[in-house]
Amino acid sequence: MSKIGLLRYFLAASLLPVAAWADGGVQLTTVTATRIPDPVAKVAAGVSIITKADFEKRGYTTLAQALSAVPGLGVVQSGGSGAQTSVFIRGTNSEDVLVLVDGVPVNDPSEANGAFNFGDYTLSDVERIEVVRGAMSGLYGSNAIGGVINIITLRGSGRAKASVTLAGGFPSQGQASAMVSGSSGKFDYALTGALDEESGFDYTPKRMSVYAGVKDPFRSQLASVNLGYTPVPGTRVYVVGRAQQTTAGFPDLGYPIYDDPNNYDKNTNYFGKLGVASNLFNGWLSTELFAARLDNTLHNTNLLDAADPNQVQADEVYHGTRTDVQWNNTVHLPYVGRTSDSAVQFGAEYINDTAHERVNDVYFGSPYVALVGASQHTWAGHVGAQTTLLRRLTLTGALRDDAVSSFGNALTWRVGGVLAVPEADMRLKASYGTGFLAPSLYDLYGQNSSGVYTYQGNPKLKAEYSSGFEIGPQFDIPGFGQGDFASISATYFQSDIRDLITFVSLPPSYTSSTERNIGQARVKGVESELVLNPAPWLSADFTYTYTNAIDAQTRAALLRRPQNAGSAALTFIPAPGVSITPQVQYVGRFSDYLYDNNGYPIAAGTGSSRPGTIVNLNAQYRLNDQFTLFAVGKNILGSNFEPVNGLQMPGASVLLGVRASIE
């Protein structure tokens, strides 16, 4: 064996103990990582792509489920479906994750920290999800400190086809969805409707004396449409519309925790996009102009219960809107000398956000009132370039300037490179980037009062800023007659965040509070990936992520960021048309606010929460070209893991169903 071959296998073997699930293979293409359709192999960032086929193979029906096994991501759900759910990418805050729907930023402006609630989103109309890890503000602006998640909806093409899914299971739950898509002449279409219902579980941990067995239900209704018209070849005029309403119940994290039967969130979300996309001059120029609108309303209600020791009553309305207009362009350049696949992208964006909040609550007989009524807008321009030298080294760069009405300008950038070493079946990726987070409208203008305690937003807040890098190899190794026998990677990442927006109490009485730019954080770690395909009937995916996320001043661990997390999935095809996919997810210990077995917060406030292991099992049997039977088992071993201390994850459930498709 050659020295290069020995080196290749030595490095591959050294990575195996920390290896994990691969990005999805070198043939996959991402449109999110550079705004230019690129093979994942040429992208200088951690990229994971989850397709509709993956949803079916692993039994995913919600966005939170689909993201749970992505390396570098922590999904923290405060109960079950419909509950407040946060995603932490590489240890950064939940508001540092920018979420897109078909390229449109959809973080809710009425959320107190400007984050996205991952607990409300279902997947019936989703074609694929692209996750890009690392600072991406140089392409997308605010919130993209930790990374970007792009939810890409279904689009019709080809012959007309229809599909229907019906399922039911234990405990009382049901799902139904229908989709029609295709194209006819110059028109294309995709229409989806879906209903998901669960009687729910009691998310109060059974270890607590306050456990009362109150089930917290969930209901989601979805309707979406994607219509296109191609007047001339290469130009498509389109409209996308999506409406979803979810209702969910949950207990109170009070003093003590109360198994509340009347605490409900109702979230109504509308999304619309109208645009035109063209490929001009024989494909040398791609251009797209669109306008989009997001309208989100969250209504929380809680009727007073005689048995509630906290005497809570709640009537809260959070209404956020976003108007987004973008013009994006890509110029594909001819081959010059030893360069290839060169392109320049540029564009402009206008965003206008509004937030209206009205809170009228009562705690222990005392009123709590909060109000927000504000808006802010952003003008931005961005430019980027990429090229491949000698067919080995792909270089990318991006620069963006955002002018935000609340504080001024934020200039961010990103550079990266991917070096291909085919002699060693290896690629080496490295990148460096900066990011920023604009203060939320609540941070700037929110106000509330509770007895003698008051809060007032700070309109002089600045943005949070970050800088960080990542570097690591990936090996794509053939073997045993399989061209994609093994794909192994390990990436070291580090990020520093300054001017964190931090809640502070003000002297001399410390009964009033506000927000200030005084916090700092440092995050570093390793995310590793392995995918094995030893035979056409067997594949295995593994993930492992180590994260060290701390407050740079106090050295305390940031909350709900486990140092160790990982997952494993095996897909076994014992006979034609049959697939069985068991999955195991592990979440290590993490710092959190702790509740004792009586349901009260512990005196120290924070501490180390217990780890958890969750086992799922999914099976499919394809009867023929039209019908597929499936069974989905979630948490089949009944783990009592608390992803948020004081709130237990859903118990064991089984869903049985059939998918029918007609062309």
C-alpha positions in Angstrom: 0.0 0.0 0.0 1.2 3.5 -0.8 2.2 6.1 1.8 -0.9 8.1 0.8 -3.1 5.1 1.2 -1.7 4.3 4.7 -2.2 7.9 5.7 -5.8 7.9 4.4 -6.7 4.8 6.4 -4.8 5.9 9.5 -6.7 9.2 9.6 -10.0 7.5 8.9 -9.5 5.1 11.7 -8.4 7.8 14.1 -11.7 9.6 13.5 -13.9 6.6 13.9 -14.4 6.9 17.7 -15.9 10.4 17.3 -17.5 9.8 13.9 -21.1 10.5 13.1 -23.9 10.8 10.5 -22.7 12.4 7.2 -24.0 15.5 5.5 -26.0 13.4 3.1 -23.5 12.6 0.4 -21.4 14.4 -2.1 -24.1 14.3 -4.8 -26.5 16.4 -2.9 -26.9 20.1 -3.8 -27.5 23.0 -1.5 -29.0 26.4 -2.4 -28.7 27.9 1.1 -25.0 27.7 1.9 -23.8 30.2 -0.8 -27.1 31.4 -2.5 -25.8 29.5 -5.5 -26.8 25.9 -6.2 -23.6 24.0 -5.2 -22.7 20.4 -4.5 -22.3 19.9 -0.7 -18.8 18.7 -1.4 -17.7 22.2 -2.5 -19.3 24.1 0.4 -17.0 25.4 3.2 -19.5 24.8 6.0 -21.3 22.0 7.8 -24.4 21.2 5.8 -27.1 18.6 6.4 -30.0 18.0 4.0 -33.1 16.2 5.1 -35.4 15.1 2.3 -39.0 14.0 2.1 -37.8 10.5 1.7 -35.9 10.9 5.0 -39.2 12.0 6.7 -40.9 8.9 5.6 -38.0 6.5 6.3 -37.6 7.9 9.9 -41.2 8.7 10.7 -40.7 12.5 11.0 -43.9 14.5 11.0 -42.7 17.7 12.7 -39.8 20.0 12.2 -38.5 19.4 15.7 -38.3 15.7 15.0 -36.5 16.1 11.7 -33.8 18.3 13.2 -33.2 16.1 16.3 -30.5 14.0 14.7 -28.6 16.7 12.9 -25.0 17.0 14.2 -24.3 20.3 16.0 -27.9 21.0 16.7 -29.7 20.8 20.1 -33.5 20.6 20.0 -35.1 21.6 23.3 -38.8 21.0 23.5 -40.8 22.3 26.5 -43.2 19.3 26.5 -44.6 17.7 23.4 -45.9 18.8 19.9 -46.9 22.5 19.9 -44.9 23.4 23.0 -42.3 26.1 22.9 -39.3 24.6 21.2 -35.8 26.1 20.7 -32.9 25.0 18.5 -29.3 25.7 19.5 -26.7 25.4 16.7 -23.2 24.8 17.9 -24.0 26.1 21.3 -25.2 29.6 20.3 -28.5 31.0 21.6 -31.8 30.0 20.0 -32.3 33.5 18.6 -29.0 33.1 16.8 -30.6 30.6 14.4 -32.2 32.2 11.3 -35.1 30.2 9.8 -36.1 30.6 6.2 -39.1 29.4 4.3 -38.2 29.2 0.6 -35.5 31.7 1.2 -37.6 34.2 3.2 -36.6 34.9 6.9 -39.5 33.9 9.1 -38.3 34.4 12.7 -41.2 35.9 14.7 -40.8 39.6 15.4 -43.2 39.4 18.3 -41.1 36.8 20.2 -39.3 38.4 23.1 -35.9 37.5 21.8 -36.7 37.3 18.1 -36.4 33.5 17.9 -38.3 31.0 15.9 -40.7 28.5 17.6 -39.9 25.1 16.1 -42.7 23.4 18.1 -45.5 24.5 15.7 -44.2 23.5 12.3 -45.4 20.3 10.6 -43.9 18.8 7.4 -46.7 17.7 5.1 -45.9 20.4 2.5 -42.1 20.3 2.9 -39.8 18.9 0.2 -36.5 19.3 2.0 -34.8 21.0 4.9 -31.3 22.5 4.5 -29.2 23.2 7.6 -26.1 25.2 7.3 -24.0 25.5 10.5 -21.7 28.5 11.2 -22.0 32.3 11.0 -24.0 33.1 7.8 -24.8 36.8 8.4 -22.5 37.7 5.5 -25.3 36.2 3.3 -28.5 36.5 5.3 -28.1 39.3 7.9 -29.5 39.3 11.5 -30.0 36.1 13.6 -27.6 34.0 11.4 -24.8 33.8 14.1 -25.2 30.0 14.7 -26.5 29.1 11.3 -29.4 29.0 8.9 -32.3 26.5 8.5 -34.1 26.7 5.1 -37.5 25.0 4.8 -38.2 24.4 1.1 -41.8 23.6 0.2 -43.2 21.3 -2.4 -43.3 22.4 -6.0 -45.2 20.6 -8.8 -43.6 19.2 -11.9 -44.2 16.4 -14.5 -47.3 14.3 -14.7 -50.2 15.0 -12.4 -50.0 13.0 -9.2 -51.9 12.7 -5.9 -51.1 11.2 -2.5 -53.0 10.6 0.6 -51.8 9.6 4.1 -54.0 8.3 6.8 -52.8 7.1 10.2 -54.0 6.5 13.8 -52.4 5.2 17.0 -51.9 5.1 20.7 -52.4 7.1 22.8 -55.3 8.7 20.9 -53.7 10.3 17.9 -54.5 10.7 14.2 -53.0 12.1 11.1 -54.4 12.8 7.6 -52.9 14.6 4.7 -53.5 15.0 0.9 -51.4 16.5 -1.8 -51.9 17.1 -5.5 -49.1 18.3 -7.8 -47.9 18.3 -11.3 -47.6 20.6 -14.4 -49.7 21.2 -17.4 -48.4 23.2 -20.3 -47.0 26.5 -18.8 -48.6 25.9 -15.4 -47.3 24.0 -12.4 -49.0 23.4 -9.1 -48.8 21.8 -5.7 -51.6 21.9 -3.1 -51.4 20.3 0.3 -53.8 19.9 3.3 -53.1 18.2 6.6 -54.5 17.5 10.0 -52.6 16.2 13.0 -54.2 15.5 16.4 -53.0 14.1 19.7 -54.7 13.6 23.0 -51.2 14.2 24.4 -49.3 13.2 27.5 -48.8 14.7 30.9 -45.5 16.6 30.6 -45.2 17.1 34.4 -42.5 14.5 35.5 -43.8 11.5 37.4 -41.0 12.0 39.9 -42.8 15.1 41.3 -45.5 15.0 44.0 -47.5 17.5 41.9 -48.0 15.0 39.1 -51.7 14.7 38.4 -51.9 12.9 35.1 -53.4 15.8 33.1 -53.0 15.2 29.4 -51.9 18.1 27.2 -53.4 17.8 23.7 -52.2 19.0 20.4 -54.0 19.9 17.1 -52.5 21.2 13.9 -54.3 22.3 10.7 -52.3 23.1 7.5 -53.1 24.3 4.0 -50.5 25.3 1.5 -50.3 26.1 -2.2 -47.4 26.6 -4.7 -48.5 27.8 -8.2 -46.2 28.7 -11.1 -46.6 30.0 -14.6 -43.8 29.9 -17.2 -44.7 32.4 -20.0 -41.4 31.8 -21.8 -38.7 29.2 -21.3 -36.5 30.1 -18.3 -38.9 32.5 -16.6 -41.4 31.5 -13.9 -43.9 33.7 -12.2 -45.0 32.1 -8.9 -47.1 32.5 -5.8 -46.6 30.5 -2.5 -49.2 30.5 0.3 -49.2 28.7 3.6 -51.6 28.8 6.6 -51.2 26.8 9.7 -53.0 26.8 13.1 -51.9 24.9 16.1 -53.4 24.5 19.5 -51.5 22.9 22.4 -51.8 22.6 26.2 -49.0 22.5 28.7 -48.4 22.7 32.5 -47.2 25.8 34.5 -43.6 26.2 35.6 -44.6 28.0 38.7 -44.0 27.9 42.5 -44.7 25.0 42.5 -45.2 23.4 39.0 -48.9 23.0 38.5 -50.5 20.3 36.2 -52.8 22.9 34.7 -55.8 21.6 32.7 -56.7 25.0 31.2 -53.4 26.4 30.0 -53.4 26.6 26.1 -51.5 28.2 23.3 -53.2 28.9 19.9 -50.8 29.9 17.2 -52.0 31.1 13.8 -49.4 31.6 11.1 -49.8 32.9 7.5 -47.1 33.1 5.0 -47.2 34.4 1.4 -44.6 34.9 -1.4 -45.1 36.4 -4.9 -42.1 36.5 -7.3 -40.5 36.0 -10.7 -37.4 34.0 -11.4 -35.5 34.0 -14.7 -32.5 32.4 -16.3 -31.2 34.8 -19.0 -28.5 34.9 -21.7 -28.3 31.1 -22.0 -28.0 30.6 -18.3 -25.2 33.1 -17.6 -27.5 35.2 -15.4 -30.0 34.0 -12.9 -32.2 36.6 -11.3 -35.2 36.6 -8.9 -37.4 39.3 -7.5 -40.0 38.6 -4.8 -42.1 40.1 -2.1 -43.1 38.1 1.0 -45.3 38.5 4.0 -45.4 36.8 7.4 -48.2 37.2 9.9 -48.1 35.3 13.2 -50.4 35.5 16.2 -49.9 33.6 19.4 -52.8 33.6 21.9 -52.2 32.1 25.4 -55.2 31.7 27.7 -55.3 30.2 31.2 -58.5 30.2 33.3 -58.2 30.3 37.1 -58.3 26.9 38.8 -59.3 26.6 42.4 -56.6 24.0 43.0 -53.8 26.1 41.4 -51.4 27.2 44.2 -50.1 29.9 42.0 -53.5 31.4 41.3 -52.6 32.0 37.7 -54.9 33.7 35.1 -53.6 34.6 31.7 -54.8 36.4 28.6 -51.8 37.1 26.3 -51.7 38.1 22.6 -48.4 38.3 20.6 -48.8 39.5 17.0 -45.8 39.9 14.7 -45.6 40.7 11.0 -42.7 40.8 8.6 -42.6 42.2 5.0 -39.6 41.1 3.0 -38.6 42.2 -0.5 -35.5 40.7 -2.1 -33.7 40.9 -5.5 -31.0 38.3 -5.9 -28.8 37.6 -8.9 -26.1 35.2 -9.9 -23.7 35.7 -12.8 -22.0 32.4 -13.9 -18.6 33.2 -15.4 -16.8 31.4 -18.2 -13.7 29.2 -17.5 -10.6 31.4 -17.5 -7.2 29.8 -17.3 -7.2 27.2 -14.5 -10.4 28.4 -12.9 -13.8 26.8 -13.2 -17.3 27.0 -11.8 -16.8 30.7 -11.1 -19.8 32.9 -10.2 -20.6 36.2 -8.6 -23.8 36.8 -6.7 -25.3 40.1 -5.5 -28.6 41.4 -4.3 -30.6 43.7 -2.1 -33.2 43.2 0.6 -35.8 45.3 2.5 -37.4 44.0 5.7 -40.0 45.7 7.9 -41.0 44.1 11.2 -43.8 45.0 13.6 -44.7 43.6 17.0 -47.8 44.1 19.1 -48.0 42.4 22.5 -50.8 42.7 25.1 -50.4 40.7 28.3 -52.9 40.8 31.2 -52.0 38.1 33.8 -52.5 37.5 37.5 -50.1 35.7 39.7 -50.8 35.0 43.4 -53.6 37.6 43.1 -51.2 40.3 41.8 -51.6 41.7 38.2 -48.8 41.4 35.6 -49.2 43.7 32.6 -46.9 43.9 29.5 -47.2 46.0 26.3 -45.3 46.3 23.1 -46.3 48.3 20.0 -43.3 48.9 17.8 -41.6 48.4 14.4 -38.2 48.5 12.8 -36.9 48.2 9.3 -33.7 47.1 7.5 -32.1 47.9 4.2 -29.4 45.5 3.1 -27.1 44.8 0.2 -24.9 41.7 -0.3 -22.3 40.4 -2.7 -20.4 37.2 -3.0 -18.1 35.2 -5.3 -16.8 31.7 -5.7 -14.3 29.9 -8.0 -12.5 26.6 -8.2 -8.7 26.5 -8.9 -7.0 23.6 -10.6 -10.2 21.6 -10.0 -9.1 21.1 -6.4 -9.5 24.3 -4.4 -12.9 25.9 -4.2 -12.9 29.4 -2.6 -16.0 31.4 -1.5 -16.5 34.8 -0.1 -19.5 36.9 0.9 -20.0 40.5 2.3 -23.2 42.1 3.5 -24.1 45.5 4.9 -27.4 45.9 6.9 -28.7 49.3 7.9 -31.1 48.7 10.8 -33.3 51.6 11.9 -32.9 50.9 15.6 -29.1 51.1 15.9 -27.3 51.7 12.5 -25.2 49.6 10.2 -23.8 46.0 10.6 -21.1 44.9 8.2 -20.6 41.1 8.2 -18.6 38.8 6.0 -17.6 35.2 5.4 -14.7 33.4 3.6 -14.0 29.7 3.1 -12.3 27.1 1.1 -12.5 23.4 0.3 -9.4 21.5 -0.8 -10.0 18.2 -2.6 -7.4 15.5 -2.3 -8.8 12.7 -4.4 -5.6 10.6 -4.0 -6.6 10.3 -0.3 -10.4 10.3 -0.8 -10.4 13.4 1.3 -11.7 17.0 1.4 -10.5 19.6 3.9 -12.9 22.4 4.7 -12.2 25.7 6.5 -14.1 29.0 6.9 -14.1 32.1 9.0 -17.1 34.4 9.4 -18.8 37.1 11.4 -22.4 37.5 12.4 -24.8 39.8 14.2 -28.1 39.8 16.0 -30.3 42.9 15.9 -32.1 43.7 19.3 -35.7 42.5 19.3 -38.6 44.9 19.4 -39.3 43.7 23.0 -35.6 44.4 24.0 -35.9 47.9 22.6 -39.4 49.0 23.5 -41.1 46.4 25.7 -42.6 47.4 29.1 -44.2 45.5 31.9 -45.1 45.8 35.5 -45.9 43.4 38.3 -46.6 45.0 41.6 -43.6 47.0 42.6 -41.4 45.4 39.8 -41.2 47.1 36.4 -39.4 46.5 33.1 -38.6 49.0 30.4 -36.9 48.2 27.1 -33.7 50.0 26.1 -33.9 51.8 22.7 -30.2 52.5 22.9 -29.2 48.8 22.6 -26.6 47.8 20.0 -26.5 44.6 18.1 -24.8 41.5 19.3 -21.7 40.5 17.2 -19.8 37.2 16.7 -16.7 35.9 15.0 -15.7 32.4 14.5 -14.1 29.7 12.4 -14.4 26.0 11.6 -11.9 23.5 10.1 -12.0 19.8 9.5 -11.5 16.9 7.0 -14.1 14.6 5.4 -13.2 11.2 3.9 -15.4 9.5 1.3 -14.1 6.0 1.2 -15.1 3.2 -1.3 -15.0 -0.4 -0.3 -16.7 -3.8 -0.4 -18.0 -3.0 -3.9 -19.7 0.1 -2.7 -18.6 3.5 -4.1 -20.1 5.2 -1.0 -19.1 2.6 1.5 -18.1 5.2 4.2 -18.1 8.9 4.7 -16.3 10.2 7.8 -15.8 13.8 9.0 -14.8 15.8 12.0 -15.1 19.5 12.3 -13.6 21.8 15.0 -15.6 25.0 15.6 -15.2 28.1 17.7 -17.2 31.2 18.1 -16.9 34.4 20.3 -20.0 36.5 20.9 -19.8 40.0 22.4 -22.2 42.7 23.4 -24.8 40.1 24.4 -28.1 41.6 25.3 -28.5 40.9 29.0 -31.3 41.4 31.5 -30.2 43.6 34.4 -31.8 45.0 37.6 -31.2 48.7 38.2 -30.0 50.3 41.4 -30.8 51.7 43.9 -34.0 49.7 44.6 -33.4 46.9 42.1 -37.1 46.8 41.5 -36.8 48.1 37.9 -35.0 46.3 35.1 -33.9 46.7 31.5 -31.6 45.2 28.9 -27.9 46.1 28.3 -25.0 45.0 26.0 -22.8 43.6 28.7 -22.6 39.8 28.1 -19.9 37.7 26.3 -19.9 34.1 25.4 -17.3 31.6 24.0 -18.3 28.4 22.3 -16.1 25.7 20.9 -16.4 22.0 20.1 -16.3 19.2 17.7 -19.0 17.7 15.5 -18.3 14.4 13.9 -20.1 12.3 11.4 -20.2 8.8 9.9 -22.4 7.2 7.4 -21.8 3.5 6.3 -23.3 1.7 3.3 -21.8 -1.8 3.5 -24.5 -3.3 1.3 -27.5 -2.1 -0.7 -29.8 -3.5 2.0 -28.0 -2.0 5.0 -27.0 1.5 6.0 -26.0 3.1 9.3 -25.8 6.8 10.4 -24.1 8.1 13.5 -23.6 11.5 15.1 -21.5 12.8 18.0 -21.1 16.4 19.0 -19.0 17.8 21.9 -19.9 21.4 22.8 -18.3 23.7 25.4 -20.4 26.8 25.7 -19.6 29.2 28.5 -20.2 32.7 29.8 -16.8 34.4 29.0 -16.9 36.5 32.1 -18.2 34.1 34.8 -17.0 30.9 33.1 -20.4 29.3 33.9 -21.9 26.9 31.4 -24.6 28.3 29.2 -28.0 26.7 29.9 -29.4 23.7 28.0 -26.2 23.1 25.9 -25.2 19.5 26.7 -21.4 18.9 26.4 -22.1 15.5 24.8 -24.8 14.5 22.4 -25.2 11.9 19.7 -27.5 9.7 17.7 -27.5 6.5 15.8 -29.8 5.1 13.1 -29.8 1.9 11.2 -31.8 1.2 8.0 -32.3 -2.5 7.3 -34.1 -3.8 4.2 -34.7 -7.5 4.9 -36.9 -8.0 1.8 -38.0 -6.0 -1.3 -40.3 -3.2 -0.3 -39.6 -3.6 3.5 -37.5 -1.2 5.5 -36.9 -1.1 9.3 -35.2 1.9 10.9 -34.4 2.0 14.6 -33.0 5.2 16.0 -31.3 6.1 19.3 -30.7 9.6 20.5 -28.5 10.5 23.5 -28.5 13.9 25.3 -25.8 14.3 28.0 -25.9 16.3 31.1 -26.5 20.1 30.8 -26.9 23.1 33.0 -30.5 24.3 33.6 -32.9 25.8 36.1 -33.7 22.8 38.4 -37.0 21.8 40.1 -37.1 19.4 43.1 -39.5 16.5 43.5 -42.0 18.8 45.2 -42.2 20.9 42.0 -40.3 23.9 43.5 -37.2 25.6 42.0 -34.1 24.5 44.0 -32.4 27.1 46.2 -29.3 27.3 44.1 -31.3 28.1 41.0 -29.3 26.3 38.4 -27.5 22.9 38.4 -26.8 19.9 36.3 -29.8 18.2 34.7 -29.9 14.5 34.1 -29.0 12.9 30.7 -31.5 11.0 28.6 -31.6 8.3 25.9 -34.6 8.0 23.5 -35.3 5.1 21.2 -37.6 5.3 18.2 -38.5 2.6 15.6 -40.0 3.1 12.2 -41.0 0.4 9.6 -42.4 0.5 6.1 -43.9 -2.1 3.7 -44.5 -1.1 0.1 -47.4 -3.2 -1.0 -47.2 -2.0 -4.7 -46.6 1.2 -6.6 -49.7 2.8 -5.0 -49.8 1.7 -1.4 -47.3 1.7 1.5 -48.0 0.6 5.0 -46.0 2.2 7.9 -45.6 2.0 11.6 -43.9 4.7 13.8 -42.9 4.1 17.4 -41.7 7.1 19.4 -39.8 6.8 22.7 -40.7 3.1 22.7 -38.8 2.4 25.9 -40.7 5.1 27.8 -37.8 7.4 28.7 -38.6 10.0 31.4 -36.0 12.4 30.1 -36.6 16.1 30.8 -35.2 18.3 27.9 -36.3 21.3 30.1 -35.9 20.5 33.7 -39.4 20.2 35.2 -41.0 19.2 31.9 -40.9 15.6 30.7 -40.8 14.5 27.1 -43.8 12.6 25.6 -44.1 8.9 26.6 -44.2 5.9 24.3 -46.5 6.1 21.3 -47.3 4.0 18.2 -48.8 5.3 14.9 -50.0 3.0 12.2 -50.9 4.2 8.7 -51.0 3.9 5.0 -49.7 6.2 2.2 -51.4 6.0 -1.2 -50.2 7.7 -4.4 -51.7 7.9 -7.8 -50.1 9.2 -11.1 
